[in-house]
């Protein structure tokens, strides 16, 4: 005698089947994620190269490189916190409900970059191209850009933001740049770095300053460039200072995707990004054919300086020339031995024979002179394709070790993030 089949039995069988299948897939995904994490933790020892050595030795620089995170983590920035930890921030983009969403991811190191903690993705810190600044009191100021097509951007146009942390990056507060104080619907930008000067009212205290400007502003640009000033480590800002930038007008704002460095003498150095399609891009005596390029990979940098704490600016050495076409994303680091290290990104038109990526050069007079051809340090050179390489900066540890970070596009077509430990050799002279 056969038993009748319950009409609900097939549904119960399907339910259990899909439950078991889901559990198997979840286990496989978890195992794959652990494998990826294990691979990301393995270090390599690809050395740094020196092109046209003059004051630096004619030999490779030993290095230890640590891959971080997941494919599509992009454009990292590193900072050394007041408690001695290292913190790297990058951004990660994903599709949510058919729209792109970009947010911050962090990694921490408690041993000077020899090892790194777990990837910490923050869905509530939205934006791209984050930059970490550590103030003298330990406060973190982090700027970023927020694209118009980001799922969480309700403004309908791009703008920049400032994040602030008083607990070494565990928690953050957020402040938007604009729309107050700017023309309606216009894109705002911020410098990646803050700088500090002695407070004129309280010389024993510091004044934190951050460059902010309008991007794509045309004739509106000069009256909409500001140096924000804070006496409480970025909690509040005085936004009134409108510096004299000699009427500078270009596609990007005066304070836009760049940095500002204060020398020992108090002079401010600020490389301005010069757009390939703008009126200032061509370098006298160089071919015009580069105008046939597409996109912004052929932009260049122009160095400006201020001797009055940012109230007025002029081109460095008259013309401001600072590197070649495609060389941008400048970051300054004063080394403990007195040398000034500049790291920057080659995004196109490489002149050193290596693929796109991060480079370094040294100034021996605190930024008064630079040589982009000699003693050129090739920090990262594994990028595949015409974009995706570079961006990162460098910090120095107490023992002189340097830790840099960067992204590169792998042979899988996706960007990846790495950190590298190395030491700059002493100069011959």
C-alpha positions in Angstrom: 0.0 0.0 0.0 1.4 3.3 -1.0 1.0 6.4 1.1 -0.7 9.4 -0.4 1.6 12.4 -1.1 0.7 15.5 0.9 -0.1 18.4 -1.3 2.3 20.6 0.9 5.2 18.2 0.7 6.7 19.5 -2.5 6.7 23.0 -1.0 8.4 21.7 2.1 11.0 19.9 0.0 11.7 23.0 -2.1 11.9 25.1 1.0 14.5 22.8 2.7 16.4 22.4 -0.6 16.8 26.1 -1.1 17.6 26.6 2.6 20.4 24.1 2.3 21.6 25.5 -1.0 21.6 29.0 0.5 23.7 27.8 3.5 26.2 26.1 1.2 26.6 29.3 -0.9 27.0 31.4 2.2 29.7 29.1 3.5 31.4 29.2 0.1 31.3 33.0 0.0 32.6 33.2 3.5 35.5 30.8 2.6 36.2 32.8 -0.5 36.2 36.0 1.5 38.7 34.6 4.0 40.9 33.4 1.1 40.8 36.9 -0.4 41.7 38.4 3.0 44.5 36.0 3.4 45.9 36.8 0.0 45.6 40.5 0.7 47.7 40.1 3.8 50.7 38.6 2.0 53.6 41.0 1.5 55.9 41.3 -1.5 59.3 42.9 -1.9 59.3 44.7 -5.2 61.9 47.4 -4.7 61.7 51.1 -5.4 63.7 52.4 -8.4 65.8 55.6 -8.8 66.0 57.2 -12.2 68.9 59.5 -13.1 70.6 59.3 -9.7 72.6 62.4 -8.7 72.6 62.9 -5.0 70.9 59.6 -4.3 72.7 56.2 -4.7 72.6 54.3 -8.0 70.8 51.3 -6.6 67.3 50.0 -5.9 65.6 50.8 -2.6 64.5 47.7 -0.6 60.8 47.7 0.2 58.0 45.7 1.7 54.6 46.0 0.1 51.3 44.9 1.7 48.2 44.6 -0.4 45.1 45.8 1.4 41.3 45.4 1.0 39.3 44.3 -1.9 39.2 44.9 -5.6 37.7 48.4 -6.4 39.1 50.0 -3.2 40.6 53.1 -4.7 42.7 56.2 -4.0 44.1 55.8 -0.5 45.6 58.4 1.9 47.7 57.6 5.0 48.1 59.5 8.3 50.1 59.0 11.4 47.8 59.5 14.4 48.8 61.2 17.7 48.7 57.8 19.4 51.3 56.4 17.0 48.9 54.3 14.9 48.8 54.5 11.2 45.4 55.0 9.5 44.7 54.6 5.8 41.5 55.8 4.2 40.3 55.0 0.6 36.9 54.8 -1.0 34.9 52.0 -2.4 32.1 52.3 -5.0 29.2 49.9 -5.5 25.8 49.9 -7.2 22.8 50.2 -5.0 19.3 50.2 -6.5 20.8 51.0 -9.9 22.8 54.0 -8.6 26.4 54.3 -7.6 27.3 54.7 -3.9 30.8 55.6 -2.7 32.0 55.4 0.9 35.1 55.4 3.0 37.1 52.3 4.0 39.8 52.3 6.6 42.7 50.2 7.7 44.8 50.6 10.9 48.3 49.6 11.8 49.7 49.5 15.3 53.3 48.4 14.3 54.3 51.0 11.8 52.8 49.4 8.8 54.3 45.9 9.2 50.8 44.6 9.6 47.3 46.0 9.1 44.0 45.3 10.7 40.7 44.4 9.1 39.1 46.4 6.3 36.6 48.8 7.9 33.9 49.9 5.5 31.8 52.9 6.7 28.5 53.2 4.8 27.7 56.4 6.7 30.9 58.2 5.5 29.9 58.9 1.9 32.1 60.4 -0.7 35.4 59.9 -2.6 39.0 60.9 -2.6 39.3 61.3 1.2 42.3 63.0 2.7 43.5 62.7 6.3 45.0 65.6 8.3 46.3 65.3 11.8 46.3 68.6 13.7 48.8 69.5 16.4 46.2 68.6 19.1 45.5 65.2 17.5 42.2 66.1 15.9 41.6 64.5 12.5 40.2 66.6 9.6 39.2 64.7 6.5 38.0 66.3 3.3 36.2 64.5 0.4 34.3 65.1 -2.8 30.7 64.0 -3.2 29.6 63.2 -6.8 26.3 64.5 -8.2 25.2 61.0 -9.3 25.9 59.4 -5.9 22.8 57.6 -4.6 22.9 59.6 -1.3 23.5 63.0 -2.9 20.2 64.9 -2.7 21.5 68.2 -3.9 21.6 67.3 -7.6 25.2 68.6 -8.1 28.6 67.7 -6.7 30.1 69.4 -3.6 32.8 68.7 -1.0 32.6 67.8 2.7 34.7 68.0 5.8 34.7 65.2 8.4 36.1 65.7 11.9 37.2 63.2 14.5 38.4 63.8 18.1 38.9 60.1 18.8 41.5 59.0 16.2 38.9 58.1 13.6 36.5 56.0 15.6 33.6 58.4 15.2 33.2 61.4 12.8 31.1 64.5 12.4 30.3 65.8 9.0 30.0 69.3 7.5 29.0 70.3 4.0 30.9 73.0 2.1 28.1 75.2 0.8 25.5 75.9 -0.4 25.7 78.9 1.9 28.2 81.4 0.8 28.3 80.2 -2.8 26.2 80.8 -5.9 23.2 78.4 -6.1 23.8 75.0 -7.6 27.5 75.4 -8.0 30.1 72.8 -7.3 32.3 73.4 -4.3 35.8 72.0 -3.8 38.3 71.9 -0.9 42.0 71.5 -0.6 43.0 68.0 0.5 45.2 69.3 3.3 44.8 71.8 6.1 47.8 73.8 7.4 48.4 75.5 10.7 49.9 78.9 11.5 50.5 80.7 14.8 47.3 82.4 15.8 47.9 86.2 15.5 45.5 86.7 18.5 47.0 84.0 20.6 50.6 83.2 19.4 50.9 80.2 21.7 47.9 78.7 19.9 47.5 77.6 16.2 45.1 78.7 13.6 43.9 75.8 11.3 43.4 76.9 7.7 41.7 75.1 4.8 41.4 76.3 1.2 37.9 76.2 -0.3 36.8 77.3 -3.7 34.3 77.1 -6.5 35.0 74.6 -9.3 34.0 75.2 -12.9 33.1 78.7 -11.9 34.4 80.8 -14.8 34.2 84.5 -13.9 32.6 83.5 -10.7 35.7 81.7 -9.5 38.0 84.6 -8.2 35.3 86.0 -5.8 34.5 82.4 -4.6 37.9 81.3 -3.4 38.4 81.3 0.4 40.7 80.3 3.2 38.6 79.0 6.0 40.1 79.6 9.5 39.4 77.7 12.7 40.4 78.4 16.3 38.8 75.3 17.7 40.4 72.5 15.5 37.7 72.5 12.9 34.6 72.6 15.0 33.7 76.0 13.6 35.1 78.0 10.8 35.6 81.7 9.9 34.8 81.6 6.2 35.4 85.3 5.2 39.0 85.4 4.0 39.0 85.8 0.2 42.6 85.7 -0.8 44.1 87.5 -3.8 44.8 84.8 -6.5 45.6 87.3 -9.3 42.2 86.6 -10.9 43.0 82.9 -11.5 40.4 81.3 -13.6 40.6 77.7 -14.8 38.4 74.6 -15.1 39.2 73.6 -11.5 39.2 76.0 -8.6 42.3 77.5 -7.0 41.9 75.3 -4.0 40.8 72.1 -5.8 42.3 68.6 -5.7 45.6 69.8 -4.3 47.6 70.5 -1.1 49.2 73.4 0.8 52.5 73.2 2.7 54.0 75.7 5.1 57.8 75.8 5.0 60.0 76.5 8.0 60.3 80.2 7.0 56.5 80.5 7.0 56.1 80.5 3.2 53.1 78.7 1.8 53.5 76.4 -1.2 50.4 75.4 -3.1 50.4 73.5 -6.4 47.4 74.4 -8.4 45.8 71.8 -10.8 45.9 73.1 -14.4 43.3 71.6 -16.7 44.3 70.2 -20.1 41.4 72.1 -21.7 42.1 75.4 -19.9 44.0 78.5 -20.9 47.1 78.0 -18.7 47.9 74.3 -19.5 50.5 74.6 -22.3 54.1 74.8 -21.2 56.2 77.1 -23.4 58.6 75.2 -25.6 56.7 71.9 -25.5 54.7 70.3 -28.3 51.1 71.2 -28.8 50.1 67.7 -29.8 49.2 66.6 -26.3 45.9 68.6 -26.7 44.6 65.6 -28.7 44.3 63.6 -25.4 41.0 62.9 -23.9 39.9 63.2 -20.2 41.8 64.8 -17.4 44.9 62.5 -17.2 46.9 65.1 -19.1 46.4 67.9 -16.5 49.5 69.3 -14.9 50.5 71.2 -11.8 51.6 74.9 -11.3 53.3 75.9 -8.1 52.0 79.1 -6.3 53.4 80.6 -3.1 52.3 83.0 -0.4 54.5 85.0 2.1 51.6 86.5 4.0 49.8 83.5 5.4 47.6 83.0 2.3 46.2 86.5 1.9 47.9 86.9 -1.5 49.4 84.4 -3.9 51.9 84.5 -6.8 53.4 82.0 -9.2 56.6 80.3 -7.8 59.7 81.6 -9.7 57.5 83.7 -12.0 55.9 81.0 -14.1 55.1 78.3 -11.5 56.3 75.4 -13.6 56.1 72.3 -11.5 56.7 69.1 -13.4 55.4 67.8 -16.7 52.0 67.1 -18.3 50.2 64.3 -16.5 52.0 64.9 -13.2 49.6 65.8 -10.4 48.3 64.9 -6.9 51.2 66.5 -5.1 51.9 65.7 -1.4 54.6 67.2 0.8 56.4 65.6 3.7 59.1 67.3 5.8 61.6 64.6 6.7 63.4 64.4 10.1 66.7 65.0 8.4 65.5 68.3 6.9 64.9 67.2 3.3 61.4 67.8 1.8 59.9 64.9 0.0 57.3 65.4 -2.7 55.3 62.5 -3.8 53.1 62.9 -6.8 51.2 60.8 -9.4 52.1 60.2 -13.1 48.7 59.9 -14.7 49.9 60.1 -18.3 52.9 61.0 -20.5 55.5 59.2 -18.3 59.0 60.6 -18.8 60.8 58.0 -16.8 60.1 54.8 -18.7 57.8 53.3 -16.0 54.0 52.8 -16.0 51.6 55.2 -14.3 51.9 55.4 -10.6 53.4 57.3 -7.6 56.8 59.0 -7.9 59.0 61.0 -5.4 61.6 63.8 -5.6 63.5 65.6 -2.9 64.0 69.3 -2.3 67.1 70.2 -0.3 66.1 73.8 0.4 62.6 73.3 1.8 60.8 73.7 -1.5 62.6 76.6 -3.0 63.9 74.4 -5.9 62.8 71.1 -7.4 64.3 68.8 -10.0 61.8 66.4 -11.6 64.4 64.7 -13.8 67.2 63.7 -11.4 66.9 61.4 -8.3 63.4 60.5 -9.4 62.1 57.8 -7.1 59.7 55.3 -8.7 57.5 54.3 -5.8 54.8 52.4 -7.7 55.0 51.1 -11.2 52.7 48.1 -11.7 49.6 49.8 -13.1 47.8 48.2 -16.1 46.1 50.6 -18.6 45.7 54.3 -18.9 44.3 55.1 -15.4 44.0 53.8 -11.9 47.5 54.2 -10.6 48.8 56.5 -7.9 47.1 59.1 -5.7 48.7 58.1 -2.3 51.0 60.0 0.1 53.7 59.2 2.6 54.3 59.4 6.4 57.5 59.0 8.4 58.1 56.9 11.5 60.4 57.8 14.5 63.1 55.4 13.1 63.1 57.1 9.7 61.0 54.5 8.0 58.7 55.8 5.3 55.2 54.3 4.7 53.5 55.2 1.5 50.2 54.1 0.0 48.8 54.1 -3.5 46.3 52.4 -5.8 47.0 50.6 -9.1 44.9 48.9 -11.7 45.6 45.2 -11.9 45.5 42.9 -14.8 41.9 42.1 -13.7 41.0 45.7 -14.7 40.1 46.7 -11.2 41.9 49.1 -8.8 43.7 47.7 -5.8 45.3 49.4 -2.7 48.8 48.7 -1.3 51.0 50.1 1.5 54.8 50.1 1.2 57.5 50.5 3.8 60.9 51.9 2.7 63.7 54.2 3.7 65.1 57.1 1.7 68.9 56.7 1.4 71.1 59.6 2.6 72.3 62.1 0.0 75.8 61.9 -1.3 76.5 65.6 -0.9 
